[in-house]
């Protein structure tokens, strides 16, 4: 896992924790925090896909009989 993916994962978990700890009377801030958690989770998934290294050998190797 890349450093960016780990950072976005931590931020998403922190946003979810803040949303759970907010009082019910702060609905507007709760909505903002839920949106932030969704954005961080999406960025986490994007960082996982980008950070994945796919090895591709452009030379096609054939077995000679």
N, CA, C and O atoms as a printed pandas DataFrame, in Angstrom:
     atom_number atom_name residue_name chain_id  residue_number  x_coord  y_coord  z_coord
0              1         N          UNK        A               1    0.855   -1.164    0.000
1              2        CA          UNK        A               1    0.000    0.000    0.000
2              3         C          UNK        A               1    0.907    1.235    0.000
3              4         O          UNK        A               1    1.868    1.317    0.764
4              5         N          UNK        A               2    0.585    2.168   -0.853
5              6        CA          UNK        A               2    1.390    3.383   -0.953
6              7         C          UNK        A               2    1.104    4.327    0.212
7              8         O          UNK        A               2    0.123    4.170    0.938
8              9         N          UNK        A               3    1.982    5.306    0.367
9             10        CA          UNK        A               3    1.792    6.283    1.452
10            11         C          UNK        A               3    0.537    7.114    1.228
11            12         O          UNK        A               3   -0.153    7.466    2.184
12            13         N          UNK        A               4    0.238    7.428   -0.020
13            14        CA          UNK        A               4   -0.963    8.207   -0.321
14            15         C          UNK        A               4   -2.218    7.414    0.035
15            16         O          UNK        A               4   -3.154    7.960    0.618
16            17         N          UNK        A               5   -2.237    6.137   -0.314
17            18        CA          UNK        A               5   -3.404    5.302    0.001
18            19         C          UNK        A               5   -3.586    5.183    1.510
19            20         O          UNK        A               5   -4.709    5.252    2.011
20            21         N          UNK        A               6   -2.490    5.006    2.228
21            22        CA          UNK        A               6   -2.582    4.917    3.685
22            23         C          UNK        A               6   -3.081    6.227    4.286
23            24         O          UNK        A               6   -3.875    6.220    5.227
24            25         N          UNK        A               7   -2.621    7.338    3.748
25            26        CA          UNK        A               7   -3.068    8.646    4.245
26            27         C          UNK        A               7   -4.566    8.843    4.016
27            28         O          UNK        A               7   -5.274    9.305    4.911
28            29         N          UNK        A               8   -5.052    8.498    2.827
29            30        CA          UNK        A               8   -6.473    8.645    2.539
30            31         C          UNK        A               8   -7.315    7.694    3.386
31            32         O          UNK        A               8   -8.428    8.042    3.780
32            33         N          UNK        A               9   -6.798    6.497    3.671
33            34        CA          UNK        A               9   -7.519    5.563    4.529
34            35         C          UNK        A               9   -7.654    6.133    5.944
35            36         O          UNK        A               9   -8.725    6.063    6.546
36            37         N          UNK        A              10   -6.579    6.687    6.464
37            38        CA          UNK        A              10   -6.614    7.277    7.800
38            39         C          UNK        A              10   -7.570    8.467    7.834
39            40         O          UNK        A              10   -8.337    8.617    8.784
40            41         N          UNK        A              11   -7.529    9.307    6.810
41            42        CA          UNK        A              11   -8.433   10.454    6.761
42            43         C          UNK        A              11   -9.896   10.024    6.691
43            44         O          UNK        A              11  -10.755   10.641    7.322
44            45         N          UNK        A              12  -10.182    8.978    5.933
45            46        CA          UNK        A              12  -11.557    8.485    5.834
46            47         C          UNK        A              12  -12.027    7.936    7.176
47            48         O          UNK        A              12  -13.161    8.183    7.586
48            49         N          UNK        A              13  -11.165    7.195    7.860
49            50        CA          UNK        A              13  -11.536    6.655    9.167
50            51         C          UNK        A              13  -11.745    7.777   10.173
51            52         O          UNK        A              13  -12.665    7.721   10.988
52            53         N          UNK        A              14  -10.884    8.804   10.116
53            54        CA          UNK        A              14  -11.042    9.937   11.028
54            55         C          UNK        A              14  -12.340   10.685   10.758
55            56         O          UNK        A              14  -13.007   11.117   11.698
56            57         N          UNK        A              15  -12.711   10.844    9.489
57            58        CA          UNK        A              15  -13.953   11.537    9.157
58            59         C          UNK        A              15  -15.165   10.745    9.647
59            60         O          UNK        A              15  -16.137   11.330   10.124
60            61         N          UNK        A              16  -15.112    9.423    9.532
61            62        CA          UNK        A              16  -16.209    8.597   10.031
62            63         C          UNK        A              16  -16.303    8.695   11.551
63            64         O          UNK        A              16  -17.398    8.747   12.111
64            65         N          UNK        A              17  -15.148    8.720   12.211
65            66        CA          UNK        A              17  -15.143    8.839   13.672
66            67         C          UNK        A              17  -15.715   10.185   14.112
67            68         O          UNK        A              17  -16.475   10.251   15.079
68            69         N          UNK        A              18  -15.354   11.253   13.409
69            70        CA          UNK        A              18  -15.896   12.575   13.744
70            71         C          UNK        A              18  -17.404   12.593   13.534
71            72         O          UNK        A              18  -18.136   13.174   14.335
72            73         N          UNK        A              19  -17.867   11.966   12.471
73            74        CA          UNK        A              19  -19.308   11.922   12.219
74            75         C          UNK        A              19  -20.037   11.184   13.338
75            76         O          UNK        A              19  -21.134   11.581   13.731
76            77         N          UNK        A              20  -19.439   10.123   13.847
77            78        CA          UNK        A              20  -20.082    9.361   14.924
78            79         C          UNK        A              20  -20.082   10.132   16.241
79            80         O          UNK        A              20  -20.979    9.950   17.064
80            81         N          UNK        A              21  -19.089   10.988   16.445
81            82        CA          UNK        A              21  -18.970   11.715   17.709
82            83         C          UNK        A              21  -19.740   13.030   17.738
83            84         O          UNK        A              21  -19.901   13.629   18.801
84            85         N          UNK        A              22  -20.221   13.489   16.570
85            86        CA          UNK        A              22  -20.967   14.744   16.541
86            87         C          UNK        A              22  -22.341   14.585   17.187
87            88         O          UNK        A              22  -22.975   13.539   17.054
88            89         N          UNK        A              23  -22.799   15.620   17.885
89            90        CA          UNK        A              23  -24.164   15.551   18.423
90            91         C          UNK        A              23  -25.203   15.615   17.296
91            92         O          UNK        A              23  -24.910   16.072   16.191
92            93         N          UNK        A              24  -26.388   15.161   17.588
93            94        CA          UNK        A              24  -27.457   15.084   16.583
94            95         C          UNK        A              24  -27.865   16.476   16.102
95            96         O          UNK        A              24  -28.318   16.633   14.968
96            97         N          UNK        A              25  -27.707   17.471   16.949
97            98        CA          UNK        A              25  -28.149   18.821   16.591
98            99         C          UNK        A              25  -27.311   19.453   15.475
99           100         O          UNK        A              25  -27.711   20.470   14.908
100          101         N          UNK        A              26  -26.166   18.871   15.158
101          102        CA          UNK        A              26  -25.290   19.445   14.126
102          103         C          UNK        A              26  -25.427   18.650   12.826
103          104         O          UNK        A              26  -24.463   18.045   12.354
104          105         N          UNK        A              27  -26.613   18.657   12.262
105          106        CA          UNK        A              27  -26.876   17.889   11.040
106          107         C          UNK        A              27  -26.102   18.419    9.840
107          108         O          UNK        A              27  -25.608   17.634    9.031
108          109         N          UNK        A              28  -25.989   19.730    9.712
109          110        CA          UNK        A              28  -25.318   20.287    8.528
110          111         C          UNK        A              28  -23.833   19.932    8.533
111          112         O          UNK        A              28  -23.274   19.603    7.486
112          113         N          UNK        A              29  -23.196   19.994    9.683
113          114        CA          UNK        A              29  -21.786   19.619    9.759
114          115         C          UNK        A              29  -21.625   18.113    9.558
115          116         O          UNK        A              29  -20.633   17.663    8.984
116          117         N          UNK        A              30  -22.592   17.344   10.026
117          118        CA          UNK        A              30  -22.560   15.898    9.825
118          119         C          UNK        A              30  -22.615   15.529    8.355
119          120         O          UNK        A              30  -21.956   14.586    7.917
120          121         N          UNK        A              31  -23.407   16.279    7.592
121          122        CA          UNK        A              31  -23.488   16.039    6.152
122          123         C          UNK        A              31  -22.163   16.338    5.467
123          124         O          UNK        A              31  -21.724   15.593    4.591
124          125         N          UNK        A              32  -21.534   17.423    5.869
125          126        CA          UNK        A              32  -20.230   17.796    5.295
126          127         C          UNK        A              32  -19.190   16.729    5.614
127          128         O          UNK        A              32  -18.377   16.375    4.760
128          129         N          UNK        A              33  -19.212   16.223    6.831
129          130        CA          UNK        A              33  -18.240   15.205    7.238
130          131         C          UNK        A              33  -18.492   13.895    6.481
131          132         O          UNK        A              33  -17.543   13.201    6.117
132          133         N          UNK        A              34  -19.753   13.557    6.245
133          134        CA          UNK        A              34  -20.055   12.346    5.476
134          135         C          UNK        A              34  -19.573   12.479    4.037
135          136         O          UNK        A              34  -19.062   11.518    3.462
136          137         N          UNK        A              35  -19.731   13.661    3.455
137          138        CA          UNK        A              35  -19.233   13.896    2.099
138          139         C          UNK        A              35  -17.725   13.785    2.073
139          140         O          UNK        A              35  -17.161   13.185    1.159
140          141         N          UNK        A              36  -17.061   14.362    3.075
141          142        CA          UNK        A              36  -15.604   14.281    3.153
142          143         C          UNK        A              36  -15.146   12.835    3.290
143          144         O          UNK        A              36  -14.160   12.437    2.671
144          145         N          UNK        A              37  -15.855   12.044    4.097
145          146        CA          UNK        A              37  -15.505   10.634    4.255
146          147         C          UNK        A              37  -15.646    9.886    2.925
147          148         O          UNK        A              37  -14.815    9.041    2.593
148          149         N          UNK        A              38  -16.689   10.197    2.176
149          150        CA          UNK        A              38  -16.869    9.572    0.868
150          151         C          UNK        A              38  -15.777    9.956   -0.116
151          152         O          UNK        A              38  -15.294    9.118   -0.878
152          153         N          UNK        A              39  -15.390   11.226   -0.095
153          154        CA          UNK        A              39  -14.318   11.689   -0.985
154          155         C          UNK        A              39  -13.003   11.012   -0.620
155          156         O          UNK        A              39  -12.277   10.547   -1.499
156          157         N          UNK        A              40  -12.694   10.956    0.675
157          158        CA          UNK        A              40  -11.446   10.317    1.100
158          159         C          UNK        A              40  -11.439    8.826    0.784
159          160         O          UNK        A              40  -10.402    8.277    0.410
160          161         N          UNK        A              41  -12.579    8.171    0.929
161          162        CA          UNK        A              41  -12.656    6.746    0.600
162          163         C          UNK        A              41  -12.474    6.527   -0.904
163          164         O          UNK        A              41  -11.828    5.565   -1.318
164          165         N          UNK        A              42  -13.040    7.413   -1.713
165          166        CA          UNK        A              42  -12.863    7.305   -3.166
166          167         C          UNK        A              42  -11.405    7.539   -3.559
167          168         O          UNK        A              42  -10.858    6.834   -4.407
168          169         N          UNK        A              43  -10.787    8.537   -2.931
169          170        CA          UNK        A              43   -9.376    8.796   -3.209
170          171         C          UNK        A              43   -8.496    7.643   -2.737
171          172         O          UNK        A              43   -7.469    7.351   -3.351
172          173         N          UNK        A              44   -8.894    6.993   -1.652
173          174        CA          UNK        A              44   -8.167    5.817   -1.183
174          175         C          UNK        A              44   -8.198    4.710   -2.234
175          176         O          UNK        A              44   -7.169    4.110   -2.545
176          177         N          UNK        A              45   -9.383    4.446   -2.776
177          178        CA          UNK        A              45   -9.491    3.414   -3.812
178          179         C          UNK        A              45   -8.713    3.789   -5.063
179          180         O          UNK        A              45   -8.071    2.937   -5.678
180          181         N          UNK        A              46   -8.768    5.065   -5.444
181          182        CA          UNK        A              46   -8.007    5.508   -6.617
182          183         C          UNK        A              46   -6.514    5.363   -6.380
183          184         O          UNK        A              46   -5.779    4.965   -7.284
184          185         N          UNK        A              47   -6.056    5.681   -5.178
185          186        CA          UNK        A              47   -4.631    5.547   -4.868
186          187         C          UNK        A              47   -4.206    4.089   -4.873
187          188         O          UNK        A              47   -3.073    3.774   -5.237
188          189         N          UNK        A              48   -5.109    3.190   -4.470
189          190        CA          UNK        A              48   -4.775    1.767   -4.536
190          191         C          UNK        A              48   -4.594    1.310   -5.977
191          192         O          UNK        A              48   -3.673    0.550   -6.278
192          193         N          UNK        A              49   -5.478    1.774   -6.878
193          194        CA          UNK        A              49   -5.367    1.376   -8.277
194          195         C          UNK        A              49   -4.132    1.987   -8.931
195          196         O          UNK        A              49   -3.441    1.314   -9.696
196          197         N          UNK        A              50   -3.850    3.242   -8.641
197          198        CA          UNK        A              50   -2.708    3.917   -9.254
198          199         C          UNK        A              50   -1.402    3.360   -8.709
199          200         O          UNK        A              50   -0.432    3.215   -9.453
200          201         N          UNK        A              51   -1.368    3.048   -7.428
201          202        CA          UNK        A              51   -0.143    2.566   -6.810
202          203         C          UNK        A              51    0.217    1.147   -7.178
203          204         O          UNK        A              51    1.338    0.702   -6.933
204          205         N          UNK        A              52   -0.718    0.440   -7.762
205          206        CA          UNK        A              52   -0.448   -0.946   -8.148
206          207         C          UNK        A              52    0.458   -0.972   -9.370
207          208         O          UNK        A              52    0.183   -0.329  -10.382
208          209         N          UNK        A              53    1.511   -1.708   -9.256
209          210        CA          UNK        A              53    2.471   -1.788  -10.364
210          211         C          UNK        A              53    2.209   -3.071  -11.151
211          212         O          UNK        A              53    2.322   -4.181  -10.631
212          213         N          UNK        A              54    1.862   -2.884  -12.399
213          214        CA          UNK        A              54    1.603   -4.025  -13.265
214          215         C          UNK        A              54    2.825   -4.214  -14.152
215          216         O          UNK        A              54    3.195   -3.320  -14.913
216          217         N          UNK        A              55    3.440   -5.369  -14.051
217          218        CA          UNK        A              55    4.628   -5.639  -14.844
218          219         C          UNK        A              55    4.196   -6.215  -16.189
219          220         O          UNK        A              55    3.445   -7.188  -16.262
220          221         N          UNK        A              56    4.680   -5.599  -17.218
221          222        CA          UNK        A              56    4.326   -6.030  -18.566
222          223         C          UNK        A              56    5.607   -6.178  -19.368
223          224         O          UNK        A              56    6.402   -5.243  -19.461
224          225         N          UNK        A              57    5.801   -7.337  -19.937
225          226        CA          UNK        A              57    6.971   -7.600  -20.763
226          227         C          UNK        A              57    6.556   -7.425  -22.221
227          228         O          UNK        A              57    5.826   -8.259  -22.757
228          229         N          UNK        A              58    7.013   -6.348  -22.873
229          230        CA          UNK        A              58    6.568   -6.106  -24.246
230          231         C          UNK        A              58    7.126   -7.095  -25.263
231          232         O          UNK        A              58    6.601   -7.201  -26.371
232          233         N          UNK        A              59    8.168   -7.809  -24.906
233          234        CA          UNK        A              59    8.761   -8.790  -25.824
234          235         C          UNK        A              59    7.997  -10.093  -25.676
235          236         O          UNK        A              59    7.945  -10.684  -24.598
236          237         N          UNK        A              60    7.407  -10.530  -26.781
237          238        CA          UNK        A              60    6.696  -11.792  -26.762
238          239         C          UNK        A              60    7.707  -12.920  -26.927
239          240         O          UNK        A              60    8.408  -13.016  -27.934
240          241         N          UNK        A              61    7.757  -13.734  -25.948
241          242        CA          UNK        A              61    8.750  -14.829  -25.981
242          243         C          UNK        A              61    8.078  -16.076  -26.483
243          244         O          UNK        A              61    7.020  -16.487  -26.006
244          245         N          UNK        A              62    8.722  -16.659  -27.456
245          246        CA          UNK        A              62    8.175  -17.895  -28.028
246          247         C          UNK        A              62    9.138  -19.026  -27.744
247          248         O          UNK        A              62   10.357  -18.849  -27.726
248          249         N          UNK        A              63    8.572  -20.161  -27.527
249          250        CA          UNK        A              63    9.394  -21.350  -27.280
250          251         C          UNK        A              63    9.751  -21.939  -28.638
251          252         O          UNK        A              63    8.882  -22.248  -29.453
252          253         N          UNK        A              64   11.066  -22.086  -28.859
253          254        CA          UNK        A              64   11.516  -22.669  -30.135
254          255         C          UNK        A              64   11.643  -24.171  -29.985
255          256         O          UNK        A              64   12.235  -24.659  -29.023
256          257         N          UNK        A              65   11.087  -24.905  -30.939
257          258        CA          UNK        A              65   11.145  -26.377  -30.846
258          259         C          UNK        A              65   12.517  -26.935  -31.166
259          260         O          UNK        A              65   12.713  -28.150  -31.128
